[in-house]
Amino acid sequence: MLSRLGALLQEAVGAREPSIDLLQAFVEHWKGITQYYIESTDETTPAKKTDIPWRLKQMLDILVYEEQQQAAAGEAGPCLEYLLQHKILETLCTLGKAEYPPGMRQQVFQFFSKVLAQVQHPLLHYLSVHRPVQKLLQLGGAVPGSLTEKEEVQFTSVLCSKIQQDPELLTYILEGKKIIGKKSSRESTALSEDTGSHRNKDCCQNCAPDRGPQLYGEHCGGQALNSHLPAETEGPDRPGESNLITTLLGLCKSKKGRVALKAQENLLLLVGVASPAAATYLAQNSPCCIAISEHLCQLYQALPAFLDPADIAALEGISWRLPSAPSDEASFPGKEALAAFLGWFDYCDHLITEAHTVVADVLAKAVAERLFVDTLQPQLLHVSEQSILTSTALLTAMLRQLRSPPLLREAVSFLLGSHQQPAAAAEDNTHTLRDYLIGHCDHLSDEISIATLRLFEELLQKPHEGVIHSLVLCNLEGRLYVARSSPEPENYEETIDLEEDPYFTDGFLDSGLQPSTKPHQAPATSDGKTAVTEIVNSFLCLVPEEAKTSTFLEETGYDTYVHDAYGLFQECSSRVAPWGWPRTPTPLDPYEPERPFFEGHFLQVLFNRIAQILDQPYSLNLQVTSVLSRLALFPHPHIHEYLLDPYINLAPGCRSLFSVLVRVIGDLMQRIQRIPQFPGKLLLVRKQLMGQVPGEQLDHQTLLQGVVVLEEFCKELAAIAFVKFPPQGPQLNFSPPLEGQV
């Protein structure tokens, strides 16, 4: 096609030298454009109905063809030199700003994009290209819903592509005239001498910043054309200027999905290819990080004051590439605003993941300071239950989407602080956000307790060692929960001293619980550890037979829990593998004096909650047991010992998860005596929970539902203990998962 164009151009002027013919044709087309402004008096005819688009296309084709015909690589041809010397791009930029004729801005954006994309010569190093590019950026992204959004995003795409090829261009594009103004004239000239052509040197001297605005040249009728143009202002230097970053951010907010997506992809490319020097400038001297985080806060502020946590959870999986929920999902007030916020948060997280380290760290801190600290924290600490509930549920949704290590680090620091020392006592409360959130797990409002427990469950699944260390492990260091002075007990009764416990009255011991729940002396394996068979059976037999109902129904067996626990344990083990945890507990020093042990505020609240399992709503019980199960999955020997070994010799005044459950069973056995037809009612409640029979209100329904949860929780703990330390012998009375299921 281009060769045919060249032949036609040669025939048109009847000359022997193609370069002369091309230049003459190029000048004629440019004169045709300027002549339109000199002669035309009709200001209503759209630009696309004039010959301007056709002439611009011919000029582009000539530039591309000329470059292909150049013998010396990198040498600018006569047409390109004419374009640069006579500042044609400057003129076009001014015409686009004037929007005369109507739609001219669209034509200018298209011409700039095609010239920069198709001409291989490094044009952005020239001041006569660089400056109009800066001015054209001033016109883009400033007006939401602009008619030229499609052309603007294409223009920025070309610039980002050029920066990707040469990352050093980033600072020049962002800083505009400022960086050039600081250079000496010799340095400015050197900037434009990359092609090595002597004609390029002359061209750049004509484009030096100390020259006047010689916009139109000797062939253009400049005085007449100038009367049609607006007065020029200094764009790149004025405060609050629009540059590539702000233009892209403006386009990211477009209501046109394709435009917004393309702008986001361009911004992502920009922060990912930056050289160290450019990345430092991007992070410290450009509005990039601040503007991105501020837009996130604006979207948060646009959310309704109250959102149902169930609605928030239903929108999980929102992606920045598709920031809206599927149309078949139920609608609710604020759904669109919520999808927009979660989509932009996912985009910020993706930006931080892909960005240069310098940019990633600064952007993560900006999001943490503006969204977490300035916006979310006051709502989390608010006295309004509605404010606490909504902000907690939103924070959980954000954690669920969070993947980038820098932003995760900031989120953990925000939620848990940097204090990693164990609490000395239950009263040792420093009133930090961490303490308030843990306290919310035991809030008077069951909805807030459930929402906060979900937050911690999500936090425990993040690949950050500081989470589990701050909440649990720092209090288990040194194994102070193990008695040092007393010898190993003859049997388990000596460990928990059931006869002295107020729950374990004579009536309880005679109730039939004693044979199934009080373990005998714990058998040990060759390495001294409690046999996993006994641990599993201790949990499976903890709930007495008269309080069990799963045996009457199908698909509620222990095997299902083993299968699920295996997958969760493998996932957890893979996540914590880089942390280098020990495989065995820290050896005890028998001569070390006993010190008071406190399980920490987090375990304290969880143990207190599980102790109330018979008096709490069903949904709250499910969430408490879910968090404890997550904790039990961690493959740290101290966590396993403290949460899953019923036979540890507890220090005086200490409690473990198993000892708390034993007390609950003691309370249950006393209360069963006062409930007529208890087995039948319990089975009916279980069928109701499984949806097998219609729901109806029963006496003692909360307690009956608590018993069902308790039975299932004990089976789940048994399964976790089984998959964490598989038995060595075949003498098990339960079935392991079938081969191929895990």
Residue pairs with C-beta under 8 A, 6 or more apart in sequence:
2 61
2 64
2 65
2 68
5 61
5 62
5 65
6 18
6 22
6 65
6 69
9 18
9 21
9 22
9 25
9 62
10 18
10 21
12 21
12 25
13 20
13 21
13 24
13 25
15 21
15 24
18 69
19 66
19 69
19 77
19 78
20 78
22 62
22 65
22 66
22 77
22 78
22 79
23 78
23 79
23 82
25 58
25 62
26 59
26 62
26 63
26 79
26 82
26 83
27 82
27 219
29 55
29 56
29 58
29 59
29 62
30 55
30 59
30 86
30 88
30 219
30 220
31 219
31 220
32 51
32 55
33 52
33 55
33 56
34 91
34 216
34 220
34 221
34 225
35 221
36 50
36 51
36 52
37 95
37 100
37 224
37 225
37 228
38 221
38 224
38 225
40 101
42 101
43 100
43 101
44 101
44 102
45 101
45 102
46 101
46 102
46 103
47 53
47 101
47 102
47 103
47 104
47 106
47 107
48 103
48 106
48 107
50 101
52 101
52 104
52 107
53 107
56 107
56 110
56 111
59 79
59 111
60 111
60 114
60 115
60 118
62 79
63 77
63 79
63 80
63 83
63 115
63 118
63 119
64 118
64 119
66 77
66 78
66 79
66 80
67 77
67 80
67 119
67 120
67 121
69 77
70 77
72 197
74 121
74 195
74 196
74 197
75 195
75 196
75 197
75 199
76 84
76 121
76 195
76 197
76 199
76 200
76 203
80 119
80 121
81 199
81 200
81 203
82 88
82 217
83 89
84 126
84 128
84 129
84 203
84 206
84 207
85 128
85 202
85 203
85 206
85 207
85 217
86 214
86 215
86 216
86 217
86 219
86 220
87 128
87 132
87 207
87 213
87 214
87 215
87 216
87 217
89 112
89 115
89 128
89 129
89 132
89 133
90 128
90 131
90 132
90 135
90 213
90 215
91 215
91 216
91 220
91 225
92 108
92 111
92 112
92 132
93 108
93 112
93 132
93 135
93 136
94 135
94 215
94 229
94 230
94 232
95 104
95 108
95 229
96 104
96 105
96 107
96 108
96 109
96 136
96 139
97 105
97 135
97 139
97 230
98 104
98 228
98 229
98 230
99 105
100 228
105 139
105 148
105 151
106 147
106 148
106 151
108 136
109 136
109 140
109 148
109 151
109 152
109 154
109 155
110 151
110 154
112 132
112 133
112 136
112 155
112 158
113 151
113 154
113 155
113 157
113 158
115 123
116 123
116 124
116 133
116 158
116 159
116 162
117 158
117 161
121 195
122 166
122 194
122 195
123 129
124 130
124 133
124 159
124 162
124 169
124 172
124 173
125 172
125 191
125 192
125 194
126 192
126 203
126 204
126 207
127 180
127 188
127 191
127 192
127 204
127 207
127 208
127 209
128 203
128 206
128 207
130 172
130 176
130 180
131 176
131 177
131 236
133 159
133 173
134 173
134 176
134 177
134 235
134 236
134 243
135 235
135 236
136 155
137 156
137 242
137 243
137 244
137 247
138 235
138 236
138 241
138 242
139 148
139 152
140 146
140 148
140 152
140 155
140 156
140 242
140 247
140 250
140 251
141 152
141 242
141 246
141 247
141 248
141 249
141 250
141 251
142 242
142 247
142 250
144 250
144 253
144 254
144 255
145 254
145 255
146 152
149 251
149 254
149 256
149 259
150 256
150 259
152 247
152 251
153 251
153 254
153 259
153 262
153 263
153 266
156 244
156 247
156 248
156 251
156 263
156 266
157 262
157 266
159 173
159 244
160 244
160 266
160 269
160 270
161 269
162 169
163 169
163 170
163 173
163 270
163 273
164 269
164 273
167 273
167 274
167 275
167 278
168 275
168 277
168 278
170 270
170 273
170 274
170 275
170 278
170 281
170 282
171 179
171 277
171 278
171 281
172 179
172 180
173 243
173 244
174 243
174 244
174 245
174 281
174 282
174 285
174 286
175 281
175 285
176 235
176 236
176 237
176 241
176 243
177 209
177 234
177 236
177 237
178 236
178 237
180 188
180 191
180 209
181 209
181 237
183 191
185 208
185 210
188 204
188 208
188 209
189 201
189 204
189 205
189 208
191 204
192 200
192 201
192 203
192 204
192 207
193 200
193 201
193 204
206 214
213 232
215 222
215 226
216 222
216 225
216 226
235 241
236 243
242 250
243 286
244 270
245 267
245 270
245 282
245 286
245 287
245 288
245 291
246 287
246 291
248 263
248 266
248 267
248 270
249 263
249 267
249 291
249 292
249 295
251 259
251 260
251 262
251 263
252 260
252 263
252 264
252 267
252 295
253 260
253 295
254 260
254 263
261 321
264 320
264 347
267 351
268 350
268 351
268 354
270 282
271 279
271 282
271 288
271 351
271 354
271 355
271 356
271 359
271 363
272 354
272 355
272 356
274 282
274 355
274 356
274 359
276 356
276 358
279 355
279 356
279 357
279 358
279 359
280 358
282 288
282 356
282 358
282 359
283 289
283 358
283 359
283 361
283 362
283 363
284 362
288 359
288 363
289 359
289 362
289 363
289 366
290 366
292 348
292 351
292 363
292 366
292 367
293 348
293 363
293 366
293 367
293 369
293 370
293 371
294 370
295 344
296 341
296 344
296 345
296 348
296 367
296 370
296 371
297 370
297 371
297 374
297 375
299 337
299 340
299 341
299 344
300 341
300 371
300 375
300 376
300 394
301 375
302 337
302 340
302 341
303 334
303 337
303 338
303 341
303 390
303 394
304 333
304 334
304 337
305 386
305 387
305 390
306 386
306 389
306 390
307 334
307 338
307 390
307 393
307 394
308 332
309 389
309 390
309 392
309 393
309 396
309 447
309 450
309 451
309 454
311 332
311 334
311 335
311 338
312 338
312 393
312 394
312 396
312 397
313 393
313 396
313 397
314 325
314 329
314 330
315 325
315 329
315 335
315 338
315 339
315 342
315 397
316 397
316 400
316 401
318 324
318 325
318 339
318 342
318 343
318 346
318 401
319 343
319 346
320 343
320 344
320 346
320 347
320 350
322 343
323 339
323 340
323 342
323 343
323 344
323 346
323 347
324 336
324 339
324 340
324 343
325 335
325 339
341 394
342 397
342 398
342 401
345 398
345 401
346 401
348 363
348 367
348 407
349 401
349 402
349 403
349 404
349 407
350 403
350 404
351 360
351 363
352 360
352 363
352 364
352 367
352 404
352 406
352 407
353 360
353 403
353 404
355 363
360 404
360 406
361 406
363 406
364 404
364 406
364 407
364 409
364 410
365 410
367 407
367 410
368 407
368 410
368 411
368 413
368 414
372 410
372 411
372 414
373 414
376 391
376 394
376 395
377 414
377 433
379 387
379 388
379 390
379 391
380 388
380 391
380 392
380 395
380 433
380 436
380 437
381 433
381 436
382 388
382 391
385 445
385 447
385 448
388 440
388 443
388 448
389 445
389 447
389 448
389 451
392 440
392 448
392 451
392 452
392 455
393 451
393 454
395 455
396 451
396 454
396 455
396 458
398 411
399 411
399 455
399 458
399 459
399 462
400 458
402 408
402 411
402 462
408 462
408 463
408 464
409 464
412 459
412 462
412 464
412 466
412 467
414 433
415 433
415 434
415 437
415 459
416 434
416 466
416 467
416 470
416 471
417 432
417 433
417 434
417 470
419 430
419 432
419 434
419 470
420 466
420 469
420 470
420 474
421 474
422 474
422 475
422 477
422 598
422 600
423 429
423 475
423 598
423 600
423 601
424 596
424 598
425 596
425 598
426 598
426 601
426 604
428 598
429 435
429 601
434 470
435 601
437 452
437 455
437 456
438 601
438 602
438 605
439 601
439 605
440 448
440 449
440 451
440 452
441 449
441 452
441 453
441 456
441 602
441 605
441 606
441 609
442 449
442 605
442 608
442 609
443 449
443 452
446 616
446 617
446 619
446 620
449 609
449 620
449 623
450 619
450 620
450 623
453 620
453 623
453 624
453 626
453 627
454 623
456 471
456 602
456 627
457 623
457 626
457 627
457 630
459 467
460 467
460 468
460 471
460 627
460 630
460 631
461 575
461 630
463 575
463 576
465 576
465 579
468 576
468 631
468 634
468 636
468 639
471 600
471 602
471 603
472 600
472 602
472 603
472 631
472 634
472 639
473 636
473 638
473 639
474 600
475 598
475 599
475 600
475 603
476 638
476 639
476 642
477 586
477 638
478 586
478 595
479 585
479 586
479 588
479 638
479 641
480 594
480 595
480 596
480 597
480 651
481 597
481 599
481 642
481 648
481 650
481 651
481 654
481 656
482 588
482 648
482 649
482 650
482 651
483 594
483 649
483 650
483 651
483 652
484 588
484 589
484 590
484 592
484 593
484 594
484 651
485 594
486 649
488 649
489 495
489 521
489 649
490 521
491 519
491 520
491 521
492 518
492 519
492 520
492 521
492 522
492 646
492 647
493 499
493 518
495 647
495 648
495 649
495 650
496 650
496 659
496 662
498 504
498 509
498 518
498 662
499 509
501 663
501 666
503 663
503 666
503 667
503 670
504 666
505 670
507 670
507 673
508 666
508 669
508 670
511 544
511 669
511 672
511 673
512 544
512 545
512 546
513 544
513 665
513 666
513 669
516 541
516 544
516 545
517 541
517 542
517 544
517 662
517 665
519 534
519 537
519 538
519 646
519 647
522 530
522 531
522 534
522 646
522 647
523 530
523 531
523 533
523 534
524 530
524 531
525 531
525 728
529 725
530 645
530 646
530 647
531 727
532 721
532 722
532 725
532 726
532 727
532 728
533 727
533 729
533 731
533 732
534 647
535 644
535 645
535 646
535 647
535 718
535 721
535 725
536 718
536 721
536 722
536 732
536 734
537 718
537 733
538 646
538 647
538 658
539 646
539 658
539 714
539 715
539 717
539 718
539 721
540 558
540 714
540 715
540 718
540 734
542 658
542 661
542 662
542 665
542 714
543 665
543 707
543 710
543 711
543 714
544 665
544 669
546 672
546 678
546 679
547 668
547 672
547 682
547 707
547 710
547 711
548 711
549 679
549 682
549 683
549 686
549 708
549 711
550 556
550 557
550 686
550 711
550 712
550 715
552 683
553 686
553 687
553 690
556 712
558 715
558 718
558 719
558 734
558 735
559 734
559 735
559 736
559 737
559 738
561 715
561 716
561 718
561 719
562 719
562 722
562 723
562 736
562 737
563 737
563 741
563 742
564 719
565 633
565 716
565 719
565 720
565 722
565 723
566 723
566 737
566 742
567 742
568 633
569 633
569 635
569 720
569 723
569 724
572 633
572 634
572 635
573 635
576 634
576 635
576 636
581 635
581 636
581 637
582 636
582 637
583 637
584 637
585 637
585 638
585 641
586 638
594 651
594 652
596 653
597 651
597 653
597 654
598 604
599 607
599 642
599 654
599 655
606 624
606 627
606 628
606 631
607 655
607 657
607 660
609 616
609 620
609 624
610 624
610 625
610 628
610 657
610 660
610 661
610 664
611 660
611 663
611 664
613 621
613 624
613 625
613 664
613 706
613 709
613 710
614 664
614 667
614 668
614 671
614 702
614 703
614 706
614 707
614 710
615 702
615 703
615 706
616 624
616 702
616 706
617 702
618 689
618 702
618 705
618 706
618 709
621 705
621 706
621 709
622 709
625 709
625 712
625 713
625 716
628 643
628 657
628 713
629 713
629 716
629 717
629 720
631 639
631 643
632 639
632 640
632 643
632 644
632 657
632 717
632 720
632 721
633 720
633 724
634 640
635 724
640 721
640 724
640 725
641 648
642 648
642 656
642 657
643 656
643 657
643 717
644 657
644 658
644 717
644 720
644 721
644 724
645 656
645 658
646 656
646 658
648 656
650 656
650 659
657 717
661 710
661 714
664 710
665 710
668 707
668 710
671 703
672 678
675 681
675 699
675 700
675 703
681 698
681 699
681 700
681 704
682 704
682 707
682 708
684 693
684 698
685 698
685 701
685 704
685 705
685 708
686 708
687 693
688 694
688 695
688 696
689 705
689 708
698 704
722 736
726 736
